[in-house]
Amino acid sequence: RLNILKMDAGERASYHYYMKDEMSRAESLKAAAAEGEIRGEIRGEIRGEIRGEIRGEIKGEIKGRLAIARVMLSKGQSIDTIMEFTQLTREAIQNLEK
């Protein structure tokens, strides 16, 4: 264990400089960690928002295609024609008929 009182003035000055430098490094590391954590949270939020937007767009597109298929079915269009125009599967179109 260090005994600061037994140090001469030069040793004490060096020790205080060393401790100040160590504290500064520790504070820098804490700040960097906090910054990294914030950046990670922001990236996660952005990824989540993008995923949500994409899912919403896909759901909307599918709903639109299904609506078109319903109209085409009501007009007597064949399943093959509906598949061509809507890019829906045969099964999806047949489920609309039920």
C-alpha positions in Angstrom: 0.0 0.0 0.0 1.2 3.5 -0.9 2.0 5.9 1.8 1.8 9.4 0.2 3.0 11.1 3.4 6.4 9.4 3.2 6.9 10.7 -0.4 9.1 13.7 -1.1 7.6 16.6 -3.0 8.7 15.3 -6.4 7.3 11.8 -5.8 4.0 13.3 -4.6 3.7 15.5 -7.7 4.4 12.5 -9.9 1.9 10.5 -8.0 -0.8 13.2 -8.3 -0.1 13.6 -12.0 -0.4 9.8 -12.5 -3.7 9.6 -10.5 -5.1 12.6 -12.4 -4.2 10.9 -15.7 -5.7 7.6 -14.6 -9.0 9.3 -13.6 -9.1 11.1 -16.9 -8.6 7.8 -18.7 -11.4 6.2 -16.7 -13.8 9.0 -17.4 -12.9 8.8 -21.1 -13.7 5.1 -21.1 -17.0 5.7 -19.3 -17.9 8.4 -21.8 -17.0 6.1 -24.8 -19.0 3.3 -23.4 -22.0 5.5 -22.9 -21.6 6.9 -26.4 -21.4 3.3 -27.8 -24.5 2.3 -25.8 -26.4 5.3 -27.2 -25.3 4.5 -30.7 -26.3 0.9 -30.3 -29.8 2.0 -29.1 -30.2 4.4 -32.0 -29.2 1.7 -34.5 -31.6 -0.7 -32.9 -34.5 1.8 -33.0 -33.8 2.6 -36.7 -33.6 -1.1 -37.6 -36.9 -1.7 -35.8 -38.6 1.2 -37.6 -37.3 0.1 -41.0 -38.5 -3.5 -40.3 -41.9 -2.2 -39.2 -42.2 0.0 -42.3 -41.3 -2.8 -44.6 -43.7 -5.2 -42.9 -46.5 -2.5 -43.2 -45.7 -1.9 -46.9 -45.8 -5.7 -47.6 -49.1 -6.1 -45.8 -50.6 -3.2 -47.6 -49.4 -4.5 -51.0 -50.8 -8.0 -50.2 -54.1 -6.5 -49.1 -54.3 -4.5 -52.4 -53.6 -7.6 -54.5 -56.2 -9.5 -52.6 -58.8 -6.7 -53.2 -58.0 -6.7 -56.9 -58.3 -10.5 -57.0 -61.8 -10.3 -55.3 -63.0 -7.9 -57.9 -61.6 -10.0 -60.7 -63.3 -13.1 -59.3 -66.6 -11.2 -59.1 -66.2 -10.2 -62.7 -65.7 -13.9 -63.7 -62.0 -13.8 -64.5 -60.2 -17.1 -64.5 -57.8 -18.0 -61.7 -54.9 -18.1 -64.2 -55.6 -14.5 -65.3 -55.9 -13.3 -61.7 -52.6 -15.0 -60.9 -51.0 -13.3 -63.9 -52.2 -9.8 -62.9 -51.9 -10.0 -59.1 -48.9 -12.4 -58.7 -50.9 -14.2 -56.0 -50.7 -18.0 -55.7 -53.5 -20.2 -56.9 -54.1 -21.3 -53.3 -54.5 -17.6 -52.1 -57.0 -16.9 -54.9 -58.9 -20.1 -54.2 -59.2 -19.2 -50.5 -60.9 -16.0 -51.6 -63.6 -18.0 -53.4 -64.6 -19.7 -50.1 
